[in-house]
Amino acid sequence: MYKFLLTTVLMFSVVFIAAVSPVSAAPDSTEHEWVDIVKKDAREAGNTLDEQALVAALKANELLVNEAVRLGIDKQPDFAARLEMKRRELLAVLVVKDYLEKNPLDEKMLKAEYDRIKALAGDKEYSARHIQLKTEAEAKAVIAELAKGADFAKLAKEKSLDTASKDKGGLTGWVAKNMLKPPLGNALSKLQKGLYNTVPLQTEAGWHVMKLEGVRDLKFPAYDKIKEQLRQRLKAQQANRFVESLRTRATP
């Protein structure tokens, strides 16, 4: 959510500024100020901008605004409503940004999140094949076919509802236990190589049959490698909690 919000700021910084600005050419000082605003928002969203391209975009935007005014688009019945909607969206984005700036994350918080995720991941990762089905009866039928010697990969291609893996014969690639829904991760970690679960596993997505292809030691990324991802993750959680606190406060 957080990165989405800042990306939205970046978009509005160009479009909204142009929409509410005078139609005459912007003074150089104002143009530089706009560039600084958009570049700052881009940095906070984890993006980089080419200043020359940005200035060109602002100038093109200015031409479009002038043409829109010439055609009277700013006088259309729904223009004011659309402008107000964009204003409110931008204010919503900026109040979250303000909250996050006033409640910065420190190194201790980031390290604690790293340790938590690493512990959840465990020390092994698994290569598996997976067949997702709509009903328990269908899953039981697949298990019965496997018991008779049917090829797991072939059944996955024919029957699985999991579009991400079915064309690969149900192959999921290497995954840590916590990357899967608990019924799947727990079952997979208890299987022996080459075997599949003989009791269908249920999640909100349907019923599942999984076969363990291999196990290896998990090489968890170093803290410095994923530090910024952790920062974005925690900021998203902060933003969500902030919105929830406002919802609670607004509820009678």
Contacts in CASP RR format, 6 or more apart in sequence:
PFRMAT RR
TARGET T0000
AUTHOR 0000-0000-0000
METHOD contacts of the structure
MODEL  1
MYKFLLTTVLMFSVVFIAAVSPVSAAPDSTEHEWVDIVKKDAREAGNTLD
EQALVAALKANELLVNEAVRLGIDKQPDFAARLEMKRRELLAVLVVKDYL
EKNPLDEKMLKAEYDRIKALAGDKEYSARHIQLKTEAEAKAVIAELAKGA
DFAKLAKEKSLDTASKDKGGLTGWVAKNMLKPPLGNALSKLQKGLYNTVP
LQTEAGWHVMKLEGVRDLKFPAYDKIKEQLRQRLKAQQANRFVESLRTRA
TP
1 236 0 8 1.000
1 239 0 8 1.000
1 240 0 8 1.000
2 96 0 8 1.000
2 100 0 8 1.000
2 232 0 8 1.000
2 235 0 8 1.000
2 236 0 8 1.000
2 238 0 8 1.000
2 239 0 8 1.000
3 45 0 8 1.000
3 46 0 8 1.000
3 232 0 8 1.000
3 236 0 8 1.000
5 93 0 8 1.000
5 96 0 8 1.000
5 97 0 8 1.000
5 239 0 8 1.000
6 41 0 8 1.000
6 44 0 8 1.000
6 45 0 8 1.000
6 46 0 8 1.000
6 93 0 8 1.000
6 97 0 8 1.000
7 45 0 8 1.000
7 47 0 8 1.000
8 89 0 8 1.000
8 90 0 8 1.000
8 93 0 8 1.000
9 41 0 8 1.000
9 44 0 8 1.000
9 45 0 8 1.000
9 90 0 8 1.000
9 93 0 8 1.000
9 94 0 8 1.000
9 97 0 8 1.000
10 38 0 8 1.000
10 41 0 8 1.000
10 42 0 8 1.000
10 45 0 8 1.000
10 47 0 8 1.000
12 86 0 8 1.000
12 89 0 8 1.000
12 90 0 8 1.000
12 93 0 8 1.000
13 34 0 8 1.000
13 37 0 8 1.000
13 38 0 8 1.000
13 41 0 8 1.000
14 38 0 8 1.000
14 57 0 8 1.000
14 58 0 8 1.000
14 61 0 8 1.000
15 61 0 8 1.000
15 86 0 8 1.000
16 86 0 8 1.000
16 87 0 8 1.000
16 90 0 8 1.000
17 34 0 8 1.000
17 37 0 8 1.000
18 58 0 8 1.000
18 61 0 8 1.000
18 62 0 8 1.000
18 64 0 8 1.000
18 65 0 8 1.000
19 65 0 8 1.000
19 83 0 8 1.000
19 86 0 8 1.000
20 83 0 8 1.000
21 62 0 8 1.000
21 65 0 8 1.000
23 65 0 8 1.000
23 66 0 8 1.000
23 69 0 8 1.000
25 62 0 8 1.000
26 34 0 8 1.000
26 58 0 8 1.000
26 62 0 8 1.000
31 55 0 8 1.000
31 58 0 8 1.000
34 58 0 8 1.000
35 51 0 8 1.000
35 54 0 8 1.000
35 55 0 8 1.000
35 58 0 8 1.000
38 49 0 8 1.000
38 54 0 8 1.000
39 49 0 8 1.000
39 51 0 8 1.000
39 54 0 8 1.000
42 48 0 8 1.000
42 49 0 8 1.000
44 97 0 8 1.000
68 74 0 8 1.000
73 79 0 8 1.000
96 239 0 8 1.000
96 242 0 8 1.000
96 243 0 8 1.000
99 238 0 8 1.000
99 239 0 8 1.000
99 242 0 8 1.000
100 235 0 8 1.000
100 238 0 8 1.000
100 239 0 8 1.000
103 238 0 8 1.000
105 231 0 8 1.000
105 234 0 8 1.000
105 235 0 8 1.000
105 238 0 8 1.000
109 234 0 8 1.000
110 227 0 8 1.000
110 230 0 8 1.000
110 231 0 8 1.000
110 234 0 8 1.000
111 223 0 8 1.000
113 230 0 8 1.000
113 233 0 8 1.000
113 234 0 8 1.000
114 223 0 8 1.000
114 226 0 8 1.000
114 227 0 8 1.000
114 230 0 8 1.000
117 230 0 8 1.000
118 220 0 8 1.000
120 178 0 8 1.000
121 176 0 8 1.000
121 177 0 8 1.000
121 178 0 8 1.000
121 179 0 8 1.000
121 218 0 8 1.000
121 220 0 8 1.000
122 176 0 8 1.000
122 177 0 8 1.000
122 178 0 8 1.000
122 218 0 8 1.000
123 217 0 8 1.000
123 218 0 8 1.000
124 176 0 8 1.000
124 177 0 8 1.000
124 189 0 8 1.000
124 215 0 8 1.000
124 216 0 8 1.000
124 217 0 8 1.000
124 218 0 8 1.000
125 174 0 8 1.000
125 175 0 8 1.000
125 176 0 8 1.000
125 177 0 8 1.000
125 215 0 8 1.000
125 216 0 8 1.000
125 217 0 8 1.000
125 218 0 8 1.000
126 174 0 8 1.000
126 175 0 8 1.000
126 176 0 8 1.000
126 177 0 8 1.000
126 185 0 8 1.000
126 188 0 8 1.000
126 189 0 8 1.000
126 212 0 8 1.000
126 213 0 8 1.000
126 214 0 8 1.000
126 215 0 8 1.000
127 171 0 8 1.000
127 172 0 8 1.000
127 173 0 8 1.000
127 174 0 8 1.000
127 175 0 8 1.000
127 212 0 8 1.000
127 213 0 8 1.000
127 214 0 8 1.000
127 215 0 8 1.000
127 216 0 8 1.000
128 171 0 8 1.000
128 172 0 8 1.000
128 173 0 8 1.000
128 175 0 8 1.000
128 188 0 8 1.000
128 210 0 8 1.000
128 211 0 8 1.000
128 212 0 8 1.000
128 213 0 8 1.000
128 214 0 8 1.000
129 152 0 8 1.000
129 153 0 8 1.000
129 156 0 8 1.000
129 165 0 8 1.000
129 169 0 8 1.000
129 170 0 8 1.000
129 171 0 8 1.000
129 172 0 8 1.000
129 210 0 8 1.000
129 211 0 8 1.000
129 213 0 8 1.000
130 156 0 8 1.000
130 160 0 8 1.000
130 162 0 8 1.000
130 165 0 8 1.000
130 170 0 8 1.000
130 171 0 8 1.000
130 172 0 8 1.000
130 184 0 8 1.000
130 208 0 8 1.000
130 209 0 8 1.000
130 210 0 8 1.000
130 211 0 8 1.000
131 139 0 8 1.000
131 142 0 8 1.000
131 152 0 8 1.000
131 155 0 8 1.000
131 156 0 8 1.000
131 159 0 8 1.000
131 160 0 8 1.000
131 162 0 8 1.000
131 170 0 8 1.000
131 208 0 8 1.000
131 209 0 8 1.000
131 210 0 8 1.000
132 160 0 8 1.000
132 161 0 8 1.000
132 162 0 8 1.000
132 205 0 8 1.000
132 206 0 8 1.000
132 207 0 8 1.000
132 208 0 8 1.000
133 139 0 8 1.000
133 142 0 8 1.000
133 159 0 8 1.000
133 160 0 8 1.000
133 161 0 8 1.000
133 200 0 8 1.000
133 206 0 8 1.000
133 207 0 8 1.000
133 208 0 8 1.000
133 209 0 8 1.000
134 161 0 8 1.000
134 206 0 8 1.000
134 207 0 8 1.000
135 206 0 8 1.000
135 207 0 8 1.000
136 200 0 8 1.000
136 202 0 8 1.000
136 207 0 8 1.000
138 159 0 8 1.000
138 207 0 8 1.000
139 200 0 8 1.000
139 201 0 8 1.000
139 207 0 8 1.000
139 208 0 8 1.000
139 209 0 8 1.000
140 200 0 8 1.000
142 155 0 8 1.000
142 159 0 8 1.000
142 209 0 8 1.000
143 196 0 8 1.000
143 197 0 8 1.000
143 198 0 8 1.000
143 199 0 8 1.000
143 200 0 8 1.000
143 209 0 8 1.000
145 155 0 8 1.000
146 152 0 8 1.000
146 155 0 8 1.000
146 196 0 8 1.000
146 209 0 8 1.000
147 198 0 8 1.000
152 169 0 8 1.000
152 170 0 8 1.000
152 196 0 8 1.000
152 211 0 8 1.000
153 169 0 8 1.000
153 170 0 8 1.000
153 171 0 8 1.000
154 169 0 8 1.000
156 165 0 8 1.000
156 166 0 8 1.000
156 169 0 8 1.000
156 170 0 8 1.000
157 166 0 8 1.000
157 167 0 8 1.000
157 169 0 8 1.000
157 170 0 8 1.000
160 166 0 8 1.000
160 169 0 8 1.000
160 170 0 8 1.000
161 205 0 8 1.000
161 206 0 8 1.000
162 170 0 8 1.000
165 171 0 8 1.000
165 172 0 8 1.000
171 213 0 8 1.000
174 216 0 8 1.000
176 218 0 8 1.000
177 185 0 8 1.000
177 186 0 8 1.000
177 188 0 8 1.000
177 189 0 8 1.000
178 185 0 8 1.000
180 188 0 8 1.000
181 203 0 8 1.000
181 205 0 8 1.000
183 201 0 8 1.000
183 202 0 8 1.000
183 203 0 8 1.000
183 208 0 8 1.000
184 201 0 8 1.000
184 203 0 8 1.000
184 208 0 8 1.000
184 210 0 8 1.000
187 197 0 8 1.000
187 201 0 8 1.000
187 210 0 8 1.000
188 210 0 8 1.000
188 212 0 8 1.000
191 197 0 8 1.000
191 210 0 8 1.000
191 211 0 8 1.000
191 212 0 8 1.000
192 212 0 8 1.000
193 212 0 8 1.000
193 213 0 8 1.000
193 214 0 8 1.000
193 215 0 8 1.000
194 211 0 8 1.000
194 212 0 8 1.000
194 213 0 8 1.000
194 214 0 8 1.000
195 211 0 8 1.000
195 212 0 8 1.000
196 209 0 8 1.000
196 210 0 8 1.000
196 211 0 8 1.000
196 212 0 8 1.000
197 208 0 8 1.000
197 209 0 8 1.000
197 210 0 8 1.000
200 207 0 8 1.000
200 208 0 8 1.000
200 209 0 8 1.000
201 207 0 8 1.000
201 208 0 8 1.000
201 209 0 8 1.000
201 210 0 8 1.000
202 208 0 8 1.000
END
